[in-house]
């Protein structure tokens, strides 16, 4: 047993209400956005593994961690039905995604480093928010590392507000 005590992850909880007011944002030319399909599981995992959050320092950023995170918000069939999962493609490759649980927990938003700052995550997130509204979800929430200023700015532009800091225990095997 290790004598090191795990340090909680310092995150912000952010929330967005009034999901019915969300207008899906466009993607730039050369990109396409579509709902998650069951066959997207492996591509989503590969995208997550290739896009580690630099603030995550609590162990390896590997397939096991990413798959556990995806299973948390997927349904029993590894699906994100009704549009609560959105993926962005460029030349047939998945380059961005946004995935939410059925209760509105936006758990995965990732963009490959070479495709960032093009509005891809925002386009995917706005479609997820619209889908959640259609499913009767009244509020969407997420957790973001306090150091991830680019993501925080993106979420604020999309109407999310910081509701407070949240300490999250690191994953345990």
VOGU-3710 file (C-alpha; in Angstrom, 3 decimals, decimal comma):
1> xxxxxxxxxx> 0,000/0,000/0,000  1,246/3,451/-0,916  1,865/6,051/1,750  0,718/8,751/-0,694  -2,783/10,032/-0,114  -4,603/10,762/-3,395  -5,130/14,477/-3,940  -8,574/15,561/-5,054  -8,903/17,052/-8,530  -9,735/20,772/-8,435
11> xxxxxxxxxx> -12,598/21,404/-10,802  -15,406/23,845/-11,436  -19,000/22,746/-11,762  -20,651/24,653/-14,582  -24,341/24,644/-15,479  -26,528/25,789/-18,337  -30,282/26,189/-18,086  -32,811/27,236/-20,749  -31,657/24,553/-23,164  -34,526/25,416/-25,503
21> xxxxxxxxxx> -32,825/28,701/-26,367  -29,751/26,958/-27,799  -29,129/27,322/-31,525  -26,759/24,738/-33,017  -23,572/26,404/-34,223  -22,115/25,651/-37,660  -18,850/23,857/-38,316  -16,265/25,348/-40,701  -16,034/24,184/-44,322  -14,447/20,753/-44,603
31> xxxxxxxxxx> -15,996/19,511/-41,356  -19,236/17,653/-40,721  -21,093/17,025/-37,467  -23,472/14,137/-36,865  -25,037/12,219/-33,975  -22,987/9,518/-32,267  -23,580/6,024/-33,707  -22,973/2,750/-31,884  -19,992/1,992/-34,109  -18,242/5,189/-32,900
41> xxxxxxxxxx> -17,114/3,763/-29,531  -13,543/2,889/-30,566  -13,032/6,138/-32,490  -14,235/8,127/-29,460  -11,796/6,255/-27,225  -8,952/6,935/-29,663  -9,895/10,633/-29,742  -9,890/10,850/-25,948  -6,545/9,063/-25,657  -5,024/11,414/-28,252
51> xxxxxxxxxx> -6,384/14,511/-26,459  -5,295/14,287/-22,809  -6,217/17,095/-20,468  -2,916/18,586/-19,276  -4,457/19,275/-15,858  -5,023/15,557/-15,266  -2,042/14,336/-13,220  -3,664/11,547/-11,215  -2,373/8,551/-13,137  -2,011/7,366/-16,684
61> xxxxxxxxxx> -4,250/8,883/-19,358  -4,919/5,571/-21,029  -7,612/3,403/-22,572  -8,756/2,097/-19,182  -9,348/5,612/-17,820  -11,039/6,840/-20,993  -13,287/3,804/-21,331  -14,373/4,051/-17,692  -15,261/7,693/-18,282  -17,260/6,910/-21,424
71> xxxxxxxxxx> -19,154/4,052/-19,749  -20,185/6,450/-16,980  -22,422/8,478/-19,285  -23,358/5,920/-21,961  -26,413/3,708/-21,797  -26,177/-0,060/-21,288  -25,503/-0,526/-25,021  -22,558/1,917/-25,131  -24,798/4,414/-26,853  -25,714/8,093/-26,505
81> xxxxxxxxxx> -29,200/7,999/-28,087  -31,385/10,844/-29,202  -28,494/13,086/-30,208  -26,934/13,367/-26,743  -23,693/12,326/-28,392  -22,295/14,338/-31,302  -19,129/13,773/-33,320  -17,265/16,027/-35,746  -15,530/14,545/-38,775  -12,804/15,900/-41,047
91> xxxxxxxxxx> -11,916/13,862/-44,128  -13,607/10,848/-42,542  -11,644/11,078/-39,262  -13,325/11,851/-35,947  -11,659/15,032/-34,674  -14,063/16,261/-31,973  -16,921/14,992/-29,854  -19,363/15,903/-27,102  -21,135/13,171/-25,101  -23,736/13,563/-22,364
101> xxxxxxxxxx> -25,558/11,275/-19,967  -29,345/11,032/-20,050  -29,593/13,373/-17,044  -27,595/16,148/-18,714  -24,079/15,496/-17,431  -21,808/16,631/-20,270  -19,013/14,231/-19,431  -16,800/14,174/-22,525  -15,871/17,090/-24,765  -12,666/16,542/-26,730
111> xxxxxxxxxx> -11,006/17,977/-29,824  -7,787/16,717/-31,372  -5,013/19,281/-30,810  -4,569/20,058/-34,531  -8,257/20,969/-34,878  -8,742/23,192/-31,827  -9,944/26,809/-31,844  -12,207/26,257/-34,858  -15,511/26,047/-32,996  -15,809/22,266/-33,362
121> xxxxxxxxxx> -16,464/21,522/-29,688  -18,946/24,394/-29,531  -20,826/23,047/-32,572  -21,012/19,563/-31,027  -22,000/20,854/-27,571  -24,801/23,061/-28,915  -26,295/20,059/-30,713  -26,085/17,968/-27,538  -27,827/20,755/-25,592  -30,615/20,942/-28,185
131> xxxxxxxxxx> -31,039/17,146/-28,035  -31,204/17,202/-24,238  -33,904/19,872/-24,437  -35,907/17,674/-26,844  -35,613/14,837/-24,296  -37,036/17,029/-21,524  -33,772/17,683/-19,687  -33,971/21,140/-18,113  -30,337/21,687/-17,125  -26,957/20,565/-18,375
141> xxxxxxxxxx> -23,926/20,446/-16,109  -20,260/19,583/-16,424  -17,020/19,485/-14,478  -13,922/21,179/-15,858  -10,431/21,425/-14,426  -9,901/24,878/-12,953  -6,675/25,207/-14,981  -8,424/24,554/-18,316  -9,077/28,199/-19,173  -9,734/27,593/-22,883
151> xxxxxxxxxx> -12,526/25,134/-22,084  -13,985/27,423/-19,422  -14,073/30,331/-21,906  -15,794/28,097/-24,473  -18,429/26,969/-21,989  -19,093/30,538/-20,822  -19,618/31,599/-24,468  -22,150/28,751/-24,733  -24,132/30,086/-21,758  -22,706/27,955/-18,953
161> xxxxxxxxxx> -22,028/29,586/-15,610  -19,608/28,518/-12,915  -21,703/27,526/-9,920  -18,764/26,718/-7,706  -15,556/24,815/-7,144  -15,764/21,079/-6,746  -13,158/18,692/-5,395  -13,379/15,347/-7,167  -11,572/12,273/-5,897  -9,158/10,828/-8,445
171> xxx> -10,158/7,584/-10,158  -9,534/4,426/-8,167  -8,916/1,061/-9,764
//
